[in-house]
Amino acid sequence: MTRPRKIIANKDGLDPKRSAFWWGLFVLFIVVTPAISLAGEKLSFERLELKTGVTVLKADGVEIENSSLTADTLRTIFSDPAPAAQADALTKFDADRIFVKSLRQEQIINGQISASILSNVTLTSIKSGVAASLKVDAGTFGSGDGNDAQAGTIGAITASEIDLGLFIAGGATKAGNKNEYRKAYGEAILNMITVSSPTGPMITVERASLRDFRIKTSEQGLSGIAERILRRQAQPQANDADINAMALDIVELMNGFSVGVMDASQIRIEDKKSGDYSKINHAIYEGEANGKPQHIRMDGFEGAFTGSRIRVGSFEQSGFSFVPVYESVKTFASKPNANFADADPIAFIPVIGKFEIRDVTIDTTDVPPVHAGLRSMVLAVENPNGGVPKAIELTFDGLFGPIPSDSNEPMIDSLIALGYRDVSLSGTLRLAIDEKAKMFKSETLLTGENMGTVGATANLINVPVDLLMRNPTAALIAFAGARIKDLSVTIENRGLADRLIDQDAIKTKRSPQEVRKNYAAAASASLQIYLGMSPNAKALTQSLAKFIDKPTRLSITAKAKNPDGVALAEGATAESPAQVLEAFDLMISQN
């Protein structure tokens, strides 16, 4: 048997990870190859050891079949102080099979100890440094700082198209193309992942897969960037220049890789003491790659907690992107004498995109039990370049739940008196900014099942959109000089008005028709006194009185006669309501 060799790599080697859990997911790709690639042509080793920075890798029971490189050549590759040179040299490495009986990884970062062990690691059909397949029978991992610890296990692992040199060097290259996202592996599948700690919850994942993971090539690679960040963090004091340099490094690190798709099924988090748990049937993440924003979807969430149970059919988020944030950080941190305390926080708002949640139910064990929920809700935010949104739209449907019987609120008591025991609401809120027209648009709509609908729209002009976009906190100042171009109000009765009339009819021992006519007459007289006798005032009074007498649907639209609109301030300075009403053309429809 060939005598074991011990290889010590320089400190610019692999990128040490902070979390043993994620090491458990990726260590098979990152750490297997450097240890086993040193064995040479058809060689066997009892142990190979590789030290890289704060990480020590120990491979026991190593076998390599039909290596294209000799042991001396491999030893030279891994003793090279430049990770880029190692990666470039491995592009010439071929082998039929590499096997490692046990692969152990150990590291200490800021007092945090972590370790992982992979059993029976096999790589096959290595051509030009790319392995066609990888298989691991099982693995264990753990981490802790002496006060707390985590431990976990992984079942069988498989992977395809693993670029060994790319992982070893973290994308570092001298001979290869720079700033190129190269595929690090095609697909990796991990089965039965478990994580636990003495005081924390138990986490299990039945199956997880990662597809099309890519690393951006550069002169120093992700390892060099990550170690530089760690050194900066270890400094006792940091000036503005240090902070800016670290910010640039973090952006470069975050931009240094991309994930095609991450997919996981049967995720469960359980508190071992209380038995409370949360679980997700399926979750998928599509990374921000090839100009496409991120996309996340989770299906089948269930949470059981003391006294309550929550279920969510699906949650979806699409269109989210950190790219504008990265660009803003790079632009600001690259300025001479830049201080992030002086930065405009709006510049660091990401592209938000759209959130959707469906089929939510909440059940409690209260007495009486509560059953509430939501059929659907969508929040869409339009800010394609990040920063302050140009448009926001919130829609919800079927927000339902019981009316609390022990409330002291007069409105709640009134609803109960009208016979309502629960509510179901749907609605829409739209806000938008038209930069060219300097216009602010708003639209609201609220519908209560067996109650009615109330809606309103307003278009304001002469809004200093540039001020609003730069500083949303100055909204009151921005709207002080705004003018109304048009507005509308819609009211539709779907049962609430009828219940009010019937309730009063019972109390006064009159017919509902008599109550309506009395209410209509009283409203007509009161509105004439308040609004006056102008043409618009009369038309508005008559339409409202008619709606009270026959409550169906009433729509009122007011359009400013002056193309420049009606100033908001005129509502406070006008001599009478009639003066304000006559500044508009009214369109009233009733059915």
N, C-alpha and C positions, 0 to 999 in steps of 0.2 A: 504493500500500500504506500502511496506517495506520502511523504512527510508533510504534515499540515504547515501552511504558510500563514503568517500574520501580516496583514497589510494595513498601514495607517495612512488614511487620507488627510489632506490638508483641511484647514478650517473653512475653506470656501466651497465645501462639497454640498451635501444634501441640505435641503431646507427643513429645519426642525419644526415640527408642528406643536402647537400648544395643547391640543386635545388628543388623548389616547384613543378616544372613540373614533375620530376621523382618521387617525393613524391606522386603526384597525381596518378601516374601509380602503385606504389607499396604499398602505405600507407594502402590500404585495407587489405593487407596480414600481414603487419608488426604491425599495431596498433590496429586493431579491437579486437583481441582476449584478450589481457590483460585487457582491460576495461570491456568487457562483461563477462569474465570468473569469475568475482568476485561475480556474483549475487547469486550463490548457487542454490539449488533445487527449480525449478518452482518459481523463484523470479522475481519481477519487480522492477526497480529502475528509479527514475526521472533523476538522473545523477550519473555517475561514473567518477572519475577523476584520472588519472595516470600521475605522473611526472617522467620523466626519463631523466637525464642529462639536456640538454638544451631544451628538448621537453616536452610539456604538451599536454595530450590527454584528451578530454572531450567527454564522451558518454552520450547522452540524450535519454530517453525512451528505457531502456534496458529490455529485457525479455529473460529468459533462461528456457527451458522446459526439464524436466527429467534429471537434472544434476546428475552425479554419485558422485560428490564431494559436500560437504556442503559449505556454505558461509564462515565459519571459516577456513576450509581447504584451500579454494581458497585465502582467505585473507592472510593466512600464506605463501602460495606459492609466492604471489607477494610482500610480505614484506621481503622476503629473499634477503639479499644483493648480493647473487651470482646468476647471470643469468643462469649459468649451472644448479644449483639446481632447478630453476624455470622450465627450459626445461625438466629436467628429471622427475619432479613431474607431468608435464602435460601429460606425456605418459600414465597416469592412468585416464585421464579425458575423460568421455563420456557424450554426451547430444544429444537429438533429434533435438533441434533447438535453435539458438541464433539469436535474432533480436535487432538491434540498429536503432532508429528513425533518429538520427543525430550523426555523429562522426566528431569531430573537432580536428585538429592537429595544434599546434602552436610551433614555435621555433625561436630563435635568435642566429645566429652564426656570430661573427665578424661584428656586426652591420647590418647584413642581416636578415630581417624579412620574415618569410614565414608562410603560413597557408593553410590548405585544409579542406574541409567539404564534407563528403560523406553522402548521404541520403538513408534511408531504406536499411540498410545492413543486409543480412540474411545469416547465416551459417547453414547447415543442416547435419544430420547424422555424428556427431563427435564420432569417435571411437579411443580410445588410443591416443587422442590428434590430430588426423588427420580428418579434415572436408571433407566430400565427395563433397560438392559444396559450392560456395559462389555466392551471387548475390547482386549487388548494382544498385539502380535505376539511380542515377546520382551523379555528384560531381563537385565541384569548387575548384580552388586553385589559389594562388597568392604569389608573393614575391617582395621585394624591399628594398632599403637602404635609402629611403628618397629622393634621387635624381632621381631615376628611379624605375619603377615597372613593373612587369609582372602579367598577370592574365589569367586564362584559365578555361575551362569547360571540363567535360568528360560525355559522355552519359552512357548508360547501361554497366555494367561490370559483367562478369561471370568468375568463376574459378573452378578448380577441384583439389582434392587431396591436400589440403592445410595443411601442417604440422605446427600447431600453435606454439608449443614449439620451433621448429627450427627457426621460424621467430622471435619470441620474444627474444630469446637469441643470435640470429645471429650465430648459429652453436655451441654455447658453451655447453659443456656437461662434467659431471664428471663420471657418470655411463656408458655412451655409448662409442662406439668405437671412437677413435680419428683418424684424417687424413682420414676420409671417406666422400666422396661426397654423401650426402643424398638429396633426392628429396624434395624440399621445396614446389613445387606445380607441378601438371601435365600440365595444360594449363590455361592461363588467356587470356580473350578476352576483349578488350576495344573498345568502339564505339564512334565516333564523338568527337575527341580530338581537342580543339582549344586553341591557346596561342597567346596573343597579349600584346603590351606595347604601351605607348603614342608615343614613338619615333621609335620603332622597327617595324618589319614586322608582318603580321598576318600569323600564321602557323596553318594549319588544317590537320588532319589525319582522314580519314573516318573510318578505321578499323585497329587495331593492335592486334597481338596475340603473346604470349610468351609461349614456350613449354619447359618442362623438365628443369626447373630452379633448380639448386642444390647448396647447401652450404656445405663447407668443415667443418667438426666438429673439435673442438679443446677445450682446457681447458678454454680459455678466449673468444673465438668467435670473429666474425667480429666487434661487438660493442666495445669490449675492445681494439682491434687493432686500430680502427678508432678514438676513443677518445684519445688514446695515441699519434697518429699522430697529432691531433688537439692541444694537449698540447705542443708538440714539436714545432709546427708552431708558437705558441704564445710566445715562448721564445724570448727575445729581441736579444740575441746573441747565436749563435750555433757554437760549435767547431767541429773538424773533427769527433770525436766520436759520437756527436749528429747527424750529417749528415748521418753517416754510419748506425746508429741505425734506423733513419727515413727511409733510403733506404731499409733496411731489412723489416721494418714494411709495407712499400708500396708494396713490392714484395709479402709479406705474405697476404696482403689485396687483391691484384689483383688475387692471386692464390686461394683465399678463396671461390670463387664461379664459376660456369660455366653455360652457357646458351646453351640449346639445339638448339632451333630455335626461331628467332624473325622474324615476318612477318608483313608487313604494306602495305596498299593499299591506293591509291588516296591521296598522300602527296602533299600539296601545300603551297608555301611560297610566300606571296604577299606584295609588298610595298604599303601601303595605300595611299601615296601621289602621287607617279608617276604611279601606276598601273602596274609596272613591276612585273613579277611573274616567278616562277619556279615550275614545278610540276613533280611528278614521279607516274606513274600508279601503279607500284608494286615494292617492295623491300623485299629481304629476306636475313637474316644473320644466318649462322650456326656456332655455337661457337666452340671454341677449346676444345674439350672434347674427352675422350676415345682414346687419341693418335692421333686424327685427327686434321689437321690444320683448320684454319678458311676459310669460304667461304661466299662471298657476291655477290649478283646479283641484279641489278636494271634494270627494263624494262620500256620503254616509257617515257624518260625524255624530257621535253620541257621547254624552257626558252624564255620569251618574254621581251626584254629590249628596251630601247629607240634606235630606228634605226636598230634593228637586232632581229632575231629569230633563236634559236638554237634547234635542235632536235637530240636526240641520241636514237637509237633503243634499245641498251642494253649495259650495262657495267658489267663486271664480274671480280672478283678477287678471286683466289683460292690458297691454299698452304701457306698462310701467317701464321707465328707463332712468338710469343714473348717469347716462352719458353727459347731459348738460351740466350736472353737478361736477363731474370729473373735469370737464373743460373749464368751468368757473374756478375750480380750485387751482388748476394749472396756470390759468391766466393771472389770478391774483397772487399766488405764491411766487410766481416768476418775477414780480415787480421788485425793484430795489427798495429795501427798507419797509417791505409790506408787513402789516400787523393785522392778524385776523380779527382782532377786536374792532377794527375799523371797517371790516367787510360788510357789504350789504347782504343781510341774511336771505333776501328774496332771490339772490343769484344762486342759492344752493337748494332751491326747491326743485325736486326731480319732475320728470314727466309722470303724471299721476295715472292717467288712463281711466279704466272703468272697473268698478267692483260690482259683483252680483251675488246675491244670497237668496236661496229659495227653500221653501218648505221647512220653516223653523217652528218648532213646538216646544213649549215649556210647561212642565207639569210639576206641581208641588204636592207635598203631603199635608198642607195646611188644612184646617177645619173651618169652612169647607175647602176642599182641594181646589187649586187654581189650574185652569187650562187656558193657555194663551199662546200666541204665535204670530207668524207672518208668512203669507204665501210667497211673496217675492219683494225684493228691493234692489234697485239699480242706482248707482251713483256714477255718473259720467263726468269727467273733468277734462276740459279741453285746454291744454297748455303744451302744445307740441314741441316747444323749445324750452320747457321748464319755466320756472318763475310763476308770477301771478296768473291764475287761470283766466282765459278769455271767456269761458262759458262753463257753467255748472248746471247739471240737471240731476235732480233727485226724484225718483218715482218709487212709490211703494203701493202694494196691493194686498188687501186682506190682513191688515194689522188688527188682530182680534184679541179679546180678553174680557173677563168679567168686570162689571162695575162694582167697586168696593162698597159694601153695604154699611160699613162703619165710618164712612167719610163724614167730615164736618163741612165740606165745601157745598155752598148753596146750589151750584150748578149740578153737582153730582146728585144731590138730594132731589133736584127737579127732574132729572132724567129717570131716577128710580120711581118717582111719583107718576111719571108718564108711562110707566110699564116697561122700561128698558132694564134688562138684567145684564146684558153684555153689549159690546160695541164691535163693529167691524169697519175699519176706515181704509180708504185708498186716497192717494193724492199725488200731486206733482208740484215741484218747484223748479223753475228755470230762471237762471240769471245769465245775462250775456252782455258783453261789451263790444260795440262796433267802433273800432278805432278810427276809421275813415270818417264816419258820420258823427263822431263824438257823442254816441248815443248809448244809453244804458237801458236794457230791456229786462223786464221781469214778468213772470207768469206764475200764478199759483192756482191750484185747484184742490179742493178737499171734498170728498164724498163719504157720507156715513150711510151704511146699509140700513134701510127702512127709516132713514132720517131725511137726507137731502144732499144737495150739492151747492157749494159756494165757490166761485172762481173770480179772479181779477187779473187784469193785465195792465201794464203801464210802460210807455216808452218816453224816456226823458232825454232831451237834447241839451246841448251846451254843457256837457259834462266834461271836465278836464281829465280825459282818459289817461293822458301821460302821467299826471300826478297820481291818479288812482292806481296805475300799473306800478309806479315806482314805490309808492307808500300807501298800502291799503289802510293803515291806521289813520290816514288823513281823509277818510271817506266823508266825514261830516263837512269838512272844508270843501271837498270836491263837489258835493251836492248842493252847497249853499246857493250857488248861482244857476242851478239846473232849471230847466223849463219843461213843462209838460207838453208833449206833442199830441198824445192821445192816451186814453185809458178806457177800460171797460169793466163792468161788473155783471156777473150772471148768478142768479139765484134760482134753484129748482127744488121744489118740494117733493119729497118721496116718503112722506108719512109723518114727519115731526110736526108740521103745522096742523095737520089734521088731529093729532093727539092733543095739541095745545087747545084747539077749539073744542074738542070733545070734553076735555077736562073741565074747561070753564063752563061749558053747557051743563054738565052734571052739577057743578057747584051752584050755579045760578038758576037751575031748573028751567033752562030755555033750550030751544032747538039749536043745533049747530048752525043752521042758516041764519038765525037771529043773531047769534054771537058774531058771526063773520060780518054781517052788515053793520052791527054796532061798532066793531073794531075798525072797519073801513071808514065809517063816518067820522069816528074820533081821529083817525090818522089823517084824513083829508083836512079836517079843521086845524089840527096842530101844525101840519106841514105848510099850510097856506100862511099861517102866522109867522113861521120861522123862515120859510124860503121866499115869501113875497108873492107878487102877482105877475111877474115877468112871464113871457111866453114859455121859456124853458122851465121855470118854476112850476107853472100850471101843468105842463105836460108831465113833469116828473111826479108831481103830487097825484095826478089822476092815475098814472100807471101803478104807483105804489098802492093806492087805495084799491084799485082793481085787483091787484095781486093778492091783497089781504082777503078780499071778498071771494076770489077764486084762485087759491094758491096752486099754481102749476109751474110755469117757467117764465122768468122775467130777465131780459137782457138789455143793458143800457150801455151804449158806447158814446163817449164824448171825444170829439176831435177839435183841437184848437183852431179858431178862425184865423189867427195870426200864424203865418208860416214859421215864425220864430218861436212859436209856442207860448205858453202861459207860465210865468215865473211861479215857482213854488211859494215864494214870499208873498205873492198877491193873496193867497188864502188867508194870511194873517193880517194884511193891511187893508183889505177891501172893506168898504162901508157896510156891505150886506152880502149874504150868500147869493142873492140874485145877481149881483154884479159879477161874481165869479162864474156863475152858471151861464150868463150871456156871453162870456168869452169863448164858449164852445158851441159847436154844432152837435145836437143830441140826436141819436138814433135809438129808438126804443122798440123792442119787439116783445110780444107777449103771446103765449099760447098755453 
